[in-house]
Amino acid sequence: MSYEQQAAEEAKLWKQKLLRKPSFLERSSKKAQSKINGFIPEKVHATVTEGIKKMVEATLIGSNMTTFPKKVENLTFEEREQLVRKSIDVYKKTAAVEGASTGAGGILLGLADFPLFLSIKMKFLFEVASEYGYSTKEYEERLFLLYVFQLAFSSEKHKEEVLDIIENWEIRKEKVKELDWRIFQQEYRDYIDLVKLMQFLPGVGAVVGGVANYHLVQHLGECAINSYRLRIFSD
C-alpha cells in the first residue's frame, strides 16, 4: 500500500469517527449552552460576533504577512506531510507556553489568552496550507482555512455541514463566499468555554492553560491534515 493510499484510508476512518453520533453528555452540554445563549440579549450576540469577526480578520491579515510560501513543488505528498507534522509539534509547544504564561497571571492575563491563542492557531493553519502547496494570498484559500478551523471547533451537529463543504470544496467554494460569523463565534465559544474558564482558577490556571492549548492545537492539526487529505483525494 502506497503512502497516499494509507493516508486516504486514515482520512476515511477519521471522517467516520468525526460523524459518529454524539454522546448523551455531549448532547446535554450542547442543549445547556444553547439555552444559555438564548438568554443573552441579541445586542450582546451582535457585539460579540462583530468583535470576533474583526479579531479573526485582523489575525488573517497578520498571518498572511508573516507566512512565507514554502517551496514544496518537488516534494512528494509524504514529504509535505512530514513538514506539517513538524509544524504541529512546534505550534503545540508554542501554544502550551502561551497558555501556561497567561494561565499563571490570573483573570486579566487569562482574558488576553483568547486573542493570543487565536493568532497562534491561525498562523499554524497558514503554515499548513503553505506546506500542502496552497497560496494563502488567494481569498478562497483563507476562507478554506476558516472552514477547517470551524470544523475543528464545532458541535457534532454542525460538523457534518462544514465537512461537506470541505470535502467538496471545488464545487462548494463558489457558493460560500462569506462565513456565517454568528455561527462561527458561537460554535467556537461553546467548544472551548469550559476548558478555558478553568484557566482562570487560582493555582491550576497555568497547568490547565498549557495542557489545554497543547491538546487543542494537536486536535486542530489532525483536523487540518485530514481536511486537506479529503480535499486533495476528492480532486
C-alpha positions in Angstrom: 0.0 0.0 0.0 1.4 3.4 -1.0 1.6 6.3 1.4 -1.2 8.1 -0.5 -3.5 5.0 -0.2 -2.7 4.8 3.5 -3.4 8.5 4.0 -6.7 8.2 2.2 -7.7 5.3 4.4 -6.8 7.2 7.5 -8.8 10.1 6.3 -11.8 7.9 5.7 -11.6 6.4 9.2 -11.2 9.9 10.7 -14.3 11.1 8.8 -16.3 8.2 10.2 -15.2 9.0 13.7 -15.9 12.6 13.3 -19.5 11.9 12.2 -20.3 9.5 15.0 -23.4 10.1 16.9 -22.8 12.5 19.8 -22.8 11.0 23.3 -25.5 11.8 25.9 -23.1 14.1 27.7 -22.2 16.0 24.5 -25.9 16.4 23.6 -26.8 17.6 27.1 -23.9 20.0 27.1 -24.9 21.5 23.8 -28.5 21.9 24.9 -27.4 23.7 28.1 -25.1 26.0 26.1 -27.9 26.7 23.6 -30.3 27.5 26.4 -27.8 29.9 28.0 -27.2 31.6 24.6 -31.0 32.0 24.3 -31.0 34.2 27.5 -28.3 36.5 26.1 -29.7 39.7 24.5 -29.4 39.9 20.8 -27.4 43.1 21.1 -24.8 41.2 23.0 -24.7 38.4 20.4 -24.3 41.0 17.7 -21.5 42.8 19.5 -19.6 39.6 20.3 -20.0 38.3 16.7 -18.6 41.6 15.3 -15.8 41.6 17.8 -14.7 38.1 16.9 -15.1 38.7 13.2 -12.8 41.7 13.4 -10.3 39.8 15.6 -10.2 36.9 13.1 -9.9 39.1 10.1 -7.0 41.0 11.7 -5.3 37.7 12.6 -5.8 36.5 9.0 -4.1 39.7 7.6 -1.2 39.4 10.1 -0.7 35.6 9.5 -0.7 36.2 5.7 2.0 38.9 6.1 4.2 36.7 8.3 3.9 33.4 6.5 6.3 32.9 3.6 5.4 30.4 0.9 7.4 27.2 1.1 8.9 25.6 -2.0 7.1 22.2 -2.0 6.6 21.7 -5.7 9.3 19.0 -5.9 8.3 17.3 -2.7 6.2 14.1 -2.5 2.9 14.0 -0.7 4.6 12.1 2.1 7.4 14.7 2.4 4.8 17.5 2.6 3.0 15.8 5.4 6.3 15.4 7.3 6.6 19.2 7.2 3.0 19.5 8.5 3.8 17.1 11.4 6.8 19.2 12.3 4.7 22.3 12.3 2.2 20.7 14.6 5.0 19.8 17.1 6.3 23.4 17.0 3.0 25.1 17.4 1.8 22.7 20.2 4.8 23.8 22.3 4.3 27.4 21.4 0.7 27.3 22.4 1.5 25.4 25.6 4.0 28.1 26.7 1.5 30.8 25.9 -1.4 29.1 27.8 0.8 28.4 30.8 2.0 32.0 30.9 -1.4 33.6 30.7 -3.0 31.0 33.0 -0.5 31.8 35.7 -1.3 35.5 35.5 -4.9 35.4 36.8 -8.1 36.7 35.2 -6.6 39.7 33.3 -3.9 37.6 31.6 -6.4 34.8 31.1 -8.6 37.1 29.1 -5.5 38.0 27.0 -5.2 34.3 26.1 -8.2 34.4 23.8 -6.7 36.7 21.0 -3.2 35.3 21.6 -4.2 31.7 21.2 -6.4 32.5 18.3 -3.5 34.1 16.4 -1.3 31.1 17.1 -3.9 28.7 15.7 -4.4 30.9 12.6 -0.7 31.2 12.0 -0.4 27.5 12.3 -3.1 26.9 9.6 -1.4 29.3 7.3 1.8 27.2 7.6 -0.1 24.0 6.9 -1.7 25.5 3.8 1.7 26.5 2.5 3.2 23.1 3.2 0.5 21.4 1.2 1.3 23.8 -1.7 -1.7 26.3 -1.5 -1.2 30.0 -1.6 -3.0 31.9 1.2 -2.7 35.1 -0.8 -5.9 33.8 -2.5 -9.1 34.7 -0.7 -10.6 31.3 -1.3 -7.7 29.6 0.4 -8.0 31.8 3.5 -11.7 31.0 3.5 -11.0 27.3 3.4 -8.8 27.7 6.5 -11.7 29.2 8.3 -13.8 26.3 7.5 -11.1 23.9 8.7 -11.0 26.0 11.9 -14.7 25.8 12.2 -14.7 22.0 11.7 -12.2 21.6 14.5 -14.2 23.7 17.0 -17.8 23.0 16.4 -20.6 20.8 17.8 -21.2 17.4 16.4 -24.3 18.5 14.6 -22.6 21.4 12.8 -19.6 19.4 11.8 -21.5 17.4 9.2 -22.4 20.5 7.3 -18.9 22.0 7.4 -17.3 18.7 6.5 -19.4 18.5 3.3 -18.2 22.0 2.3 -14.5 21.0 2.9 -14.8 17.6 1.1 -16.5 19.2 -1.9 -14.6 22.5 -1.8 -14.0 22.9 -5.6 -17.8 22.7 -6.1 -19.0 24.5 -3.0 -16.4 27.3 -2.8 -18.3 29.5 -5.3 -21.4 29.4 -3.1 -19.7 30.1 0.3 -18.1 33.5 -0.3 -18.7 34.5 3.3 -18.8 32.8 6.7 -21.8 32.9 8.9 -19.9 34.7 11.7 -22.6 34.3 14.3 -22.5 30.6 14.0 -18.6 30.7 13.8 -18.2 32.6 17.1 -20.9 30.7 18.9 -19.7 27.3 18.0 -16.1 28.2 18.8 -17.0 29.7 22.2 -19.2 26.8 23.1 -16.5 24.3 22.2 -13.7 25.9 24.3 -15.6 27.7 27.1 -15.4 25.1 29.8 -11.8 24.3 29.3 -10.7 28.0 29.1 -12.8 29.0 32.1 -10.8 26.6 34.2 -7.7 28.5 33.2 -8.9 31.4 35.5 -8.8 29.2 38.6 -6.1 30.2 41.0 -3.2 27.7 41.4 -4.2 25.4 38.5 -4.6 28.1 35.7 -1.1 27.7 34.4 -1.3 23.9 34.2 -4.7 23.9 32.7 -3.8 26.6 30.2 -0.7 24.9 29.0 -2.2 21.4 28.7 -5.4 22.7 27.1 -3.6 24.7 24.4 -1.3 21.9 23.7 -4.1 19.4 23.0 -6.3 21.9 21.2 -3.5 22.6 18.7 -3.0 18.8 18.3 -6.7 18.5 17.6 -6.6 21.3 15.1 -3.6 19.7 13.4 -5.2 16.4 12.9 -8.3 18.1 11.6 -6.2 20.2 9.2 -4.3 17.2 7.9 -7.4 15.1 7.2 -9.3 18.1 5.7 -6.6 18.6 3.2 -6.4 14.9 2.5 -10.2 14.7 1.8 -9.9 17.8 -0.4 -6.9 16.5 -2.4 -8.1 13.0 -2.8 -11.6 14.1 -3.9 -9.9 16.2 -6.6 
